[in-house]
Amino acid sequence: MDDSTRMSIKRMMVLVSVARSGSLSGAARALHYTPSAVSQQIALLESEAGHALVRRTARGVQLTDAGRIVVRHAERMERMQEAAQRELGELDSLNAGLLRLGTFPSLTQSLLPEVLTEFRTRAPNVGVSLVSGTRDDQRMRLESGEVEIAFLWDYSFSPVTATADEEVVFLADDPCVLLVPSDHWLAGAGVSTVEGLSDEDWITRSTVADRDLLRRALGSEGREVRPVFEGHSYEEMQAMVEAGVGIAVVPQSATALLRPGVAVVEVSDAPVRRFLFARRRHARMSAAAAVMNSLLRSRAAAKSSSPGGVRRP
């Protein structure tokens, strides 16, 4: 595509303003343009795109399918530009700035508070912004620059594979444990095994990874495991264990906030979950991110990890 047919980023952002305001006049006010200037910019963008991007109606304008595609990519570029501006403003300074981290619930309530306490002793003037979400959410945020460091997880049977633009480093093991009601016959066991407990009533989360964890922990090759309850969170699972509905196998980090009627039993044969952290391989880190990266690597230095697309510290 030559320069004569490439879409103007400036005009793409005009379309974003039209989409957000719902009218050409609203976009004109937001951009300090005249309505005719906005209309002209949209017409030129449609010529560059080769598609109609807006549809005029009695109540304003609506995006066409092509217009929604252009707006989605324009908003992504807008977020990347904002991320670049933040990074430029934070370079080489620990006197201010903001460290942006992506996390997930079980890490947030177990290991992360200790990590953040140590970070604040090293960079007391730097703020910390946290966003929690799924593993895929955090990898997308890392790619777009919305976070500088993303915490991830995997299981020994399904390791994370780093992309060409990611550096993924092992942080710590998060061994799996059994959750049983406090009056369960296993509650007094120091260490148990999971395999052989297939006749118990089992509780799990309704994700592919959690179902796979339970199946592998039970050693039930080729046999379908039918849990009595599939929840959406570890908190739900704990509540059902406490109520005597069944027992569960979960990562140890999920027991940081333990309900009083639930007992934790160590197991010797369950798959191992791992905590990981990732950064963009070729991106320049802010001073705050460099401190966090160093802190995490120091914590991981004594740990062992089996590679699976994951770089050793």
C-alpha positions in Angstrom: 0.0 0.0 0.0 1.5 3.3 -1.1 1.1 6.6 0.7 -1.7 7.7 -1.6 -4.0 4.9 -0.4 -2.9 4.6 3.2 -5.6 5.8 5.7 -4.7 8.9 7.6 -4.4 8.3 11.4 -5.6 11.8 12.0 -8.8 11.1 10.0 -9.3 7.8 11.8 -9.3 9.6 15.1 -12.0 12.0 13.6 -14.1 8.9 13.0 -13.5 7.8 16.6 -14.8 11.2 17.8 -17.9 10.8 15.5 -18.5 7.3 16.9 -18.3 8.6 20.5 -20.5 11.6 20.0 -23.0 10.0 17.7 -23.1 13.0 15.3 -20.9 15.1 13.1 -21.9 18.2 15.0 -20.9 16.6 18.3 -17.6 15.5 16.9 -17.1 19.0 15.6 -17.6 20.6 19.0 -15.2 18.0 20.6 -12.5 18.6 18.0 -13.1 22.4 17.6 -13.8 21.9 13.9 -16.7 23.0 11.9 -19.3 20.3 10.9 -18.4 20.7 7.3 -14.7 20.1 8.1 -15.6 16.9 10.0 -17.8 15.8 7.0 -14.9 16.5 4.6 -12.5 14.5 6.8 -14.9 11.5 6.9 -15.4 11.6 3.1 -11.6 11.6 2.6 -11.2 8.7 5.0 -13.9 6.7 3.2 -12.0 7.3 -0.1 -8.8 6.1 1.5 -10.6 3.0 3.0 -12.5 2.2 -0.1 -15.7 1.7 2.0 -18.5 3.7 3.4 -17.8 4.2 7.1 -20.9 6.1 8.4 -24.6 5.9 7.7 -26.6 9.1 8.2 -29.9 8.7 9.9 -32.6 11.1 11.3 -31.0 10.7 14.7 -27.4 11.3 13.7 -24.9 9.0 12.2 -24.2 5.3 12.7 -21.0 3.3 11.9 -21.1 0.8 9.1 -19.4 -2.6 9.6 -16.4 -1.1 7.9 -16.6 1.9 10.2 -16.6 -0.3 13.3 -13.4 -2.0 12.1 -11.6 1.3 11.5 -12.7 2.6 14.9 -11.5 -0.6 16.7 -8.1 -0.2 15.2 -8.0 3.5 15.7 -8.8 3.1 19.4 -6.0 0.5 19.8 -3.6 3.0 18.3 -4.9 5.7 20.7 -4.2 3.4 23.6 -0.7 2.6 22.4 0.0 6.4 21.9 -1.1 7.0 25.5 1.1 4.2 26.7 4.0 5.7 24.8 3.4 9.1 26.3 3.3 7.6 29.8 6.5 5.8 29.3 8.3 8.9 28.0 7.1 10.8 31.1 8.4 8.2 33.5 11.8 7.5 32.0 14.8 7.5 34.4 12.9 8.7 37.5 11.9 7.1 40.7 10.8 10.4 42.2 7.4 10.1 40.6 5.6 8.1 38.0 3.4 5.0 38.0 4.2 1.3 37.7 1.4 -0.5 35.8 1.0 -4.1 36.6 -1.4 -6.8 35.3 -2.4 -9.4 37.9 -5.0 -12.1 38.7 -7.0 -12.8 41.8 -5.2 -15.7 43.4 -1.8 -14.0 43.0 -3.2 -10.7 44.2 -4.4 -12.2 47.5 -1.3 -14.4 48.2 2.2 -13.4 46.9 1.6 -9.9 45.4 1.1 -7.9 48.7 4.6 -9.1 49.9 6.1 -8.2 46.5 4.5 -4.7 46.5 5.7 -4.1 50.1 9.3 -4.8 49.0 8.8 -2.6 45.9 7.7 0.3 48.0 10.8 0.2 50.2 12.9 0.6 47.0 10.7 3.1 45.2 8.5 4.9 47.8 7.6 7.8 45.5 6.3 5.7 42.7 2.6 4.9 42.5 1.3 1.5 41.5 -1.6 0.8 39.2 -3.0 -2.7 39.2 -5.5 -4.3 36.8 -6.8 -7.8 37.5 -8.0 -10.2 34.8 -7.5 -13.5 33.0 -4.2 -14.6 31.6 -5.3 -13.7 28.1 -6.4 -10.3 29.3 -3.0 -9.6 30.8 -1.1 -10.7 27.7 -3.2 -8.4 25.5 -2.6 -5.5 27.9 1.1 -6.2 27.8 1.1 -6.2 24.0 -0.7 -2.9 23.8 1.5 -1.2 26.5 -1.3 -0.8 29.0 0.9 -2.7 31.6 4.7 -2.9 31.8 4.8 -6.2 33.7 2.1 -8.9 33.5 1.8 -11.7 36.1 0.7 -15.0 34.5 0.3 -18.6 35.5 0.5 -22.1 34.0 0.4 -25.7 34.9 3.1 -28.3 34.5 0.9 -30.1 32.0 0.2 -27.0 29.9 3.1 -24.5 30.1 2.9 -21.0 28.7 4.8 -20.5 25.5 6.3 -17.0 25.1 5.6 -15.1 21.9 8.4 -13.5 19.9 7.7 -10.2 21.6 7.4 -11.6 25.2 10.0 -12.4 27.8 8.3 -14.8 30.3 10.1 -15.7 33.5 9.4 -18.3 36.2 8.6 -16.7 39.6 7.5 -19.3 42.0 5.7 -22.7 42.3 2.1 -22.6 43.5 1.6 -26.3 44.5 -1.9 -27.7 44.5 -3.7 -28.8 47.7 -6.9 -30.5 48.7 -9.8 -28.5 50.3 -12.0 -30.6 52.5 -14.7 -29.8 55.1 -13.1 -29.5 58.6 -15.0 -32.7 59.7 -14.0 -34.7 56.6 -12.0 -37.9 57.2 -9.1 -36.4 55.3 -9.0 -33.3 57.4 -6.4 -34.7 59.9 -4.1 -36.0 57.2 -0.7 -34.4 57.1 -0.1 -35.3 53.4 -2.4 -37.2 51.1 -2.6 -38.3 47.5 -5.4 -37.3 45.1 -5.2 -40.4 42.9 -7.6 -43.0 44.2 -10.2 -40.5 45.5 -12.3 -40.6 42.4 -15.3 -41.8 44.4 -15.4 -38.6 46.4 -17.8 -35.8 45.4 -15.7 -33.2 43.6 -16.0 -29.5 43.2 -14.1 -27.5 40.5 -14.3 -24.3 38.5 -16.0 -24.2 35.1 -12.8 -23.6 33.1 -11.0 -26.0 30.8 -7.8 -25.7 32.8 -9.6 -26.5 36.1 -11.4 -29.5 34.7 -8.1 -30.7 33.2 -6.4 -30.2 36.5 -9.0 -32.4 38.3 -8.9 -35.1 35.7 -5.1 -35.3 35.7 -4.9 -35.1 39.5 -7.2 -38.1 39.8 -5.2 -40.0 37.2 -8.4 -40.9 35.5 -7.0 -41.4 32.0 -9.9 -41.8 29.5 -12.5 -41.6 32.2 -14.8 -38.6 32.5 -14.9 -36.8 35.8 -18.3 -35.4 36.7 -18.0 -32.7 39.4 -21.1 -32.2 41.6 -20.5 -28.4 41.4 -18.6 -26.2 38.9 -18.2 -22.6 40.2 -16.8 -19.4 38.7 -14.3 -18.6 41.5 -12.2 -20.2 44.2 -14.4 -18.4 46.8 -17.5 -20.2 45.5 -15.6 -23.5 45.7 -14.6 -22.9 49.3 -18.2 -22.1 50.3 -19.4 -25.3 48.8 -16.6 -27.3 50.5 -17.5 -25.7 53.8 -21.1 -26.7 53.2 -20.1 -30.3 52.7 -21.1 -30.5 49.1 -17.7 -32.0 48.1 -14.0 -31.6 48.1 -11.7 -29.8 45.7 -8.1 -29.6 44.4 -6.9 -26.0 44.0 -3.6 -24.0 43.9 -2.3 -23.2 47.3 -2.6 -19.5 46.6 -6.4 -19.9 46.5 -6.3 -20.6 50.2 -4.9 -17.3 51.3 -8.3 -16.3 52.6 -9.5 -19.5 54.1 -13.1 -20.1 55.3 -13.2 -21.4 58.9 -15.0 -24.6 58.0 -12.4 -25.6 55.4 -9.3 -27.7 56.0 -6.2 -27.7 53.7 -4.5 -31.0 53.0 -1.1 -31.1 51.3 -0.9 -33.6 48.4 2.1 -35.3 46.9 0.9 -36.3 43.5 -1.1 -33.3 42.0 0.1 -31.2 39.1 2.0 -28.0 39.9 0.9 -24.6 39.0 3.5 -21.9 38.5 3.6 -18.1 38.9 5.3 -16.3 36.0 5.8 -12.7 35.0 6.2 -11.2 31.5 7.4 -8.1 29.9 7.8 -6.9 26.3 11.1 -8.2 25.1 12.3 -5.2 23.1 10.5 -2.4 25.1 12.5 0.1 27.1 11.4 -0.3 30.7 10.7 2.7 32.9 12.9 3.1 36.0 10.0 1.7 38.2 9.5 -1.3 36.0 13.3 -2.0 36.0 13.2 -2.0 39.8 10.2 -4.4 39.9 11.9 -6.6 37.2 15.0 -6.8 39.3 13.0 -7.6 42.5 11.1 -10.4 40.8 14.2 -11.9 39.3 15.9 -11.8 42.7 13.0 -13.7 44.2 13.1 -16.3 41.5 16.8 -16.7 41.5 16.8 -19.6 43.9 13.8 -21.3 42.3 13.9 -24.1 39.8 11.7 -24.3 36.7 11.2 -26.6 33.9 11.3 -24.8 30.5 8.4 -24.8 28.2 8.8 -21.6 26.2 9.5 -19.9 29.6 12.9 -18.4 30.1 14.8 -19.3 33.3 15.8 -16.3 35.4 
